[in-house]
Amino acid sequence: MIDPGQLNRRLTIEAPVESDDGQGGFARTYADFATAWARVTPLAARHDIAADAVGASVRHRIVMRCGHVLTLQHRLREGARLYRILSLRERDNGRFIEIDAELRVE
């Protein structure tokens, strides 16, 4: 069971918004969907190169109250930090949702 007092970080949930790019494809942007209190725990980091930029990917476990419908296309924001959702699962009989997320650090 999770102590609700451990949910001490406020995250913004961003939903994908797709619009026509005029060339048969689409452009994806993100819009604020909701805010939620969460517990963010770093798990592991690894050296990474993405688009010729040296950096690291840090995996986190994020726990928040279940009340929002989330998919792998959503993302979580805390200030300038953007967490990409890798997996979702329910905990404590559906009262909480546990998210494995990745944060790119350059």
Sequence and secondary structure as in RCSB ss.txt:
>XXXX:A:sequence
MIDPGQLNRRLTIEAPVESDDGQGGFARTYADFATAWARVTPLAARHDIAADAVGASVRHRIVMRCGHVLTLQHR
LREGARLYRILSLRERDNGRFIEIDAELRVE
>XXXX:A:secstr
   GGG  EEEEEEEEEEEE SSSSEEEEEEEEEEEEEEEEEEEEEEEEETTEEEEEEEEEEEEES S   TT E
EEETTEEEEEEEEEEETTTTEEEEEEEEEE 
